[in-house]
Amino acid sequence: MLVSPEDYTLRALRRNSIIRLSFVEVACQAASLAVNVLPMRMKVFLSGLLLLLASGELCAQRQRRVTAAGTAGRTLTVRTEPNAVVWLDEIRRGITDTGGRLGEIKLSSGAHSLRVRANGFKEVTMPIPAAQRGEVKVRLVRTTDEAELTFQQAETAREAARDEQARQKAVDLYRRAIQLRPVFPAAHVGLARVLLDLNDTNGALSEIEAARRDRRVYPEASAVEGRIYRETAQTDEAIGSFNRSIRESHGFQPEAHVGIGRVYEEKGQYDLAAREFQIAINQLSDTEPIIYQLLGAAYEKAGQNKEAIAAYENYLRLAPNSSLAPAVRSIVEQLKTDQPG
């Protein structure tokens, strides 16, 4: 057992008992010494404790600065096959160009998961360590899996569809993929999305249920379910599904935050809507212009013209040549005209 400072002080007094002092004098001096020494030791102890705490805080601050410096401006460039779809943490971040490159994907701190799919190739998922930045090469291998190839065709058809006939073609392809591979949760979710576009909400909900039978924890499925409920004006169910999606993804689910924002917007709660849109923007590292458009509209409806202008200008910064850009510029000009001088 360690000896306390008090024990050490008393032992030192006993070792010096050969001094010619009476027992009473020794006792009085010991008491006086204890009174003087203990407060002094307490002061030393407290001073040391404060110094230790201060040193710990300085170390923590230094570590925070090092971490911030290591993650500030952290981006990722993916090199793989041309026209490959890239997901980060199950959130679609873009398509590679004709040279197979998708650059400047902004990353938050910590580890991430990268998923890459290209038509005709086997899909690849790989971890991105917390310290990794710069270029990542993803090698894809060609596949002859008919279910996978049919699913890829369905995804391409859905994303390119602009009319009911094209969407129905995507439906047929998804169903063919599921026939070829009965346990295929991603195909069920893709089918649910296109059925929602076709206003078949009951069919879409059935596909979400099928996806969950194959994969119990599925944030994307829950977010799509929330969209279905919102489209059918089932507000409470929509919010419940969106919140489930956020829980399942441990807080990172921009699609669900946008969905909740849309619900709040429809209820006239524009401040709450703006908050949810801003969360989605932050989670996507400022890469999705359409959410800035939604944020600007929420601020505009709330009468916060200054904030609306800033959001719309961010939309134009990210999508200056989009089909919505002329209308957004017109709104910005009008809002600036309405601003008090």
Secondary structure by P-SEA (a helix, b strand, c coil): ccccaaaaaaaaaaaaccccccaaaaaaaaaaaaaaaaaaaaaaaaaaaaaaaaaaaaaaaaaaaaaaaacccbbbbbbcccbbbbbccccccccccccccccccccccccbbbbbbcccccbbbbbbccccccbbbbbbbbbccaaaaaaaaaaaaaaacccaaaaaaaaaaaaaaaaaccccaaaaaaaaaaaaaacaaaaaaaaaaaaaaaccccaaaaaaaaaaaaaacaaaaaaaaaaaaaaaaccccaaaaaaaaaaaaaacaaaaaaaaaaaaaaaaccccaaaaaaaaaaaaaacaaaaaaaaaaaaaaacccccaaaaaaaaaaaaaaaccc
